[in-house]
Amino acid sequence: MSNTDVVVTGLGATTPLGGDLATTWSALLEGRSGVQTIEEDWVSELPVHFAGLAAEEPSTKLARHRLRRLDRTQQFALICAHEAWEDAGSPEVDPVRLGAVVSSGIGGILTTLNQYDVFREKGWKRVSPFTVPMLMPNSSSAAVALEFSTQAGAHAPVSACASSAEAIGDAVAMIRSGRADVVLAGGTEAAIHPLNIAAFASMRALSTHNEDPQGASRPWDVNRDGFVMGEGAGMVVLESAEHAAARGARVYAVAAGSGYSNDGYDIVAPDPEGEGQARAIANVLADAELRPADIAHINAHATSTPMGDVGETVAIRKALGDSADQVVVTSTKSMTGHLLGGAGVVESIATILALYHGQIPPTINIDELDEGVVVDIARDKPRELSAGAIAAINQGFGFGGHNVALAFRRP
């Protein structure tokens, strides 16, 4: 693999905080929650009545005939891909040098469930002929690949809530290896449905703060009781530094490297000692050729679960040693909820923008910090990121013990 620098030149997002990048970033800095009560009748049958619903419906940006042929995950992905592409200046790229890596943790689950209802109620002839291309796990990657003619390759790594962080890592490797000059990379999720909420609630994974939805996602607070489901997507345009320089592109950050590991501990629970997570951080530092002292900020996975949040801070300290004292940590899930397969990329975008603008979004809803937290948490208001700070890390973890850490540095 070559030592080609990979840079970030375009960003796109549609989240519970806003239908585009600018609105989402502004809300993150404001410390505003995008969680709201679900208005559907079915919610009364469930123990959880809220979620991080997308702030803007795809119907505001996509034609009706396209909505019928695309699962909601694909709709989000295409909207983000177009925004990121335009943000990058719509680069002219030979299609055989253009790639796509777009993930989803669950895939087209709404299509699967809705079309099964159609089958049961109306028979097989009424099932949409677009069902399979809408429900398959690679459907969003395929949709982006077709939209932009990404002939260098189109991939869809699936590793639960680490999926889109892994997508970015795979895209960086794709460019470093010489397979592509430019890659659209990201992730998407649209899984807010009674069955999915019931399933997560059954395993006691979700917060039940129905009386205060916007205060329900509270990473590191002593009264956290589970995560908040969210929906949305994010996309980044990555390209070789040489390609970006040749066209005079604006560069947000260098995608410096990726680190992977697996806990080998439990299908759901993270290793409480944080060994696997610490290895992912050590691996990303090695891949990016960074020292612990170079890291100034970490956007943590921190989902607001009793077990996972504190263990992640322990892992950070294990990996960085005394250098952890200088690192400011935040969890933007306190505002967006948990976007599952879309989380890694949306939080990577927040990490990239923190480096670019010199401001770290806060963690909201921490009334009383858990005494087990062993790092400095940005709370309630943005933190300044000093001009001398070099690099930041985004972390994504998933059921199955998947751990991914991504490093970004200033150009």
N, C-alpha and C positions, 0 to 999 in steps of 0.2 A: 504494500500500500504506500502511496506517495505521501509527501508531507504538504500537499497542496492546502493552503488556507481556504476555508469555506466561510463565506460571509452571509449575513442576513440582509437582504435588500428590500423585502416586502412583507407586510403583516396584514392579516385580516381576522376579524372576530365577529361572532354574533352570540350573545350570552344573555343571561338573565339581567344583566346591567345595561345592555344596549344592543342595538342591531348593527353596530359597526365598531370599528377599532376606537375611534376618538371618543365616542360616548362611553364605551366600556372603560377605557383608561381614566377618563374624567371621574366616573363613579368610583373607581378603585381608590383614587386619591382623596375623594370626598369621604370615603369610609361609609358608603351607602349600600345597604343590603338590597339584593334583587329577589329575595325569597318572598313568596306571597301565598295566600290561601287558594287552594284549587276550588274552582267554582262548579265543577262537574257534579251531577247528582250522586254518582257512584262513591264519592269520597266519604259520604256519611257512613258507609259500611266498613270503613277502615279505621285503624287506630291513629293514622297520620293524615293530616288534612292539608298539607302544604308542600311546596317544592320550589325550586328555582326555575320557574317557567321562562322561556325565551321572551325577551322584552319586545321583540318585533317578529311578527309572523312571516314565514317565507312567502306567503301570498302577496306581500307588499312589493316583492322584488322578482318573483318568478311568474311567468304566464300560466294560466289555468291548465292548459294542456300538458305543461311540464310537471305541474304539481300532481297530476293524475298518474304519471309514469315514474315518479320518484318517491322513494320512501323519505320520511322526514329527515333521517340522517343524511341522505344524499342532498336534500334541499339545502340544509345548513352548510354542508361541505362546499357546494357550488357557490353559494353566496360568499363564503369566506375566501374561496379560491379566486374569485373575480376581484374582490377587494384587494387581496394581497398582490395579485398580478398588476393591477392598476397602480397600487402603491409603489411597486418596484419599477414603474415606468413602462410596463408592457414590453419587456425585452424581446428583441428579435432573436429567436433561437431556432437552429435547425432541429426539427422534431426528433431526429434520431439522437440528439444530444440533450433532450429534455425528458425528465422523469417525474414520477408521482409516487409518493408513499403516504397513504391516507388510511388511518386506522379507525376502528370502532370496537369498543369492548364487547358489545352485545349484537351489533348489526341491526338489520331491519326488523326488529322485534314487533314494532307496531303493525307492519305489514303482515307478519306471520300470524299474529293474534286476530287482527281484523279480518283477514281473508279466511281464516278458519271459521270465524263466526258466519261469514257469507256462505261458506260451504255447508255448514250445519243447517242454516236457516233457509237457503235457497237452492242448494245443490251445486254439483261440480261445474255445470255450464256457466254459472254466474261468477266463478272465480276469475279474477283478472289475469289475462295472459302475461302481464308484466310482474306477476307475483315473485317468481324466482329471481329475476334480475333486481328486484327491489329488496328481497330479504337476505340474499347471500352476504356473508360477512365482508366480502371485498366489494360490495356494491358502490360504496362511496369512492373508493379508489378507482373503480372502473368508470364511474360518472365523471370524475375529474380528468382521468386519462383521455376519455372520449372528447370532453369539452375542449381540452388544450392539445390534443394529439401528442401525448407524451410517449414517443416511440422508443425511448431508451429503456423503458420498463415501468411497470406499475405494480406496486406491492401493498400489502395490507397486513402488517404484523398485528397479531391479536394476543395481548397479554393483560387482559382485564383492565384495571385502571391505570396501568403503566403503558398502555398501548400507544398513545400518541407521543409520549416521550420517546418510546422506542422507535416510532416512525421518524422522528427527527434524527436520532442517532443513525438509523439505517440510511437516511438520505445523505447525511454527512459522509458516511462510508462510500456511498454510491459515487459521490463527486470525487472524493480522495482517490478512489480506485481508477478513475478515468472513464467510468461508464457514462457519465453525464456532465454537462457544464452547469445546468440549472435543474433544480428539483423543487416541485411543490410538495410540501410536507405538512402533515397535520392530523387532526382527528376530529371526530364528531360523535354525538350521542343524542338520541331521542327515545327515551324509554319510560317516560312518565305515563303509566298505565296501571289500572288497579291490580293486575296480577303481579307486576314487578314491585309495586309498593308493598303489597301483601307479603311477597317473598322476602324482601329485605326486612320488613317489620317482624316477620315470623322468626328470623334469626337474631332479633333484637339489635339490629345494626343502625336503625333510624332514630333520630330524635323524635320525641313525641310532645314537644312544646307547642301544642296547638293554640295555646292562648297568646303566644308571642312568636309568630313565624319568623319575623326578621331578627329575633334574638336567639333563634334555635341553633344556628351553626356557631359554636363558640369554642374553637380550638384552644387547648391548654387551660381553659377555665375549669375550676374544680367541679362545677355543676354540668359539664358537658355530658350528653347522654346518647350521642349517636350523630351520624352525618345527615345532611339534607340532600336529597336527590335534586340534580339540576339537569338542564339540557342546553345544548348549544354546540359550538364548534370554533376552531381556530385554524389558521393556516399561515405558514411562513414560506417565503421564497428564499431558497438557499442557492448560492452559486459560487463557483470558484472565484477567488480573489482576482485572478487574472482576467476572467470574463467580465466581472463587475467593473474593474478598472478600465478595461478597453472601451466600455460604453459610458463611462463617467457616472456610474450609479452611486446613489446615496447609500452609505453602509450604516446600519444600525449597530451591528456588533459582529464579532467573529464567533462562529459556532465552533468552539475550540476543541470539543471532544465529548465522548460519552463513556459511561461506565456501567457495567451490568453485573448482576449477581442474582442468586436465588437463596432464600432462607433455608429451604429444605426442612421446614419446621411444622407447618400446618397449612391446610387448604385455605383457611380464612384468617386466622390470627397471625399477626407478625411476631417474629422472634422478639421476646421482651428485652433481650440483651442487646438488640440492634446490631448483631454481628454482620448479617447479610447486607444491611443498609450501609454500615460503615465500609464494607468491602466495595460497594458500588461507588462510594465517594472516593476511596483510595484509587480505584480503577480509573475514574474520570480524571483525577489529578494526573495520573501517569499518562493517560492518553492525550491530555491537553498540554502536557509538559508545564504544569503549574505546581507551585508550592502551596501548602496550607496557608502560608502568610499572604498569598495573593488573593485569597477569597475574602470579599467584604460583605457579601449578602447571599442568603439562601432563601428561596421561595420553597417552603416545606410542603410535603404532601399533606400533613396535618389535617385530618378530616373531621375532627371533633368527636372522636371515639375515645372512651375511657382508657383503652389499652394502648392504642397506637401512638397518640400524640407525644406522651412523655418519652416513650422508647425511641422515638425519632430524634429527640434532642440528645439523648444519651449516645446515639449512633454518631451524630454530628461531632460531639466532643471526642468520642473515640477516634474518629477519622482525622480530625484537625488538631487534636491536642490543645496546647495552650493558645494556638492561633484562633480557636473557637471564641476566645474572649473578645475579639475584634469584629466578629461576624454579627450582622443584624439579620434576624430571622423573621419571616412573616408567613401568614397563611391567608391567601386571597379567597380560599374556600369559605371563610367567614362571611364573605359578601356574595359570592356566586353560588354557593352550595357546591356539591360534588358533581362535576360533569362527566364522571366515569371515564369512558374512552376519550372524551374531549378534554379532560382535565390537564394532562401533561402539556399539551400545546398551548392552551390558554394561559397556563401559569408560566410557561416558557416565554410567552409574549410579554407578560407582566415583568418577568425577570430582565428581558432584553430592554424594555422601555425604562426600567429602573436604572440600568446602566446608561442608557442614551440620554435620559433627562436628569439623572442625578437625584431621583426621588424614589424612595421605597414605599409602596402602599402599606397601610397599617393592617393589623389584625383587629377586627372589631369584636365586641361582645365579651371581652374578658373583664368580668367584674372582680374575680379573685383568681389570681394566677396559681396554678397547681405548684405546690412546693417541690415537686419532682423535676420541674423544668430547669435545665442546667445551661441555657443559652440566653442571650439577650433578645427579647421579643419586641418588635415594633408594635406599639399599642395605640389605638384611638386616632392617631394623626400620622401623616407621612414623616419619614425620616430622611434627612439629607444624606446623599451618598457622596463622599468627598471626591474631589477631582483626582486625587492620587489613587483611588481604589481601582483595582485592575479587573477583577473577575467576579462572577456570580454563578451560583449553581441553582438549578431547578431539580427537584426530586419527584419521582413518580413511582408508586408502589401498587401492586395489584394482588387480588386473591390468587393463591397458588404460590405466593412467595416471591413474585417477580419484583425486582428492584432495578430501577434505571435512574442514573444521575447524569445530567447534562451540564456542561460548563460553557459559559459565554464570557468573552472578554471584550474590553473596549478596543477599537481598531488601533 
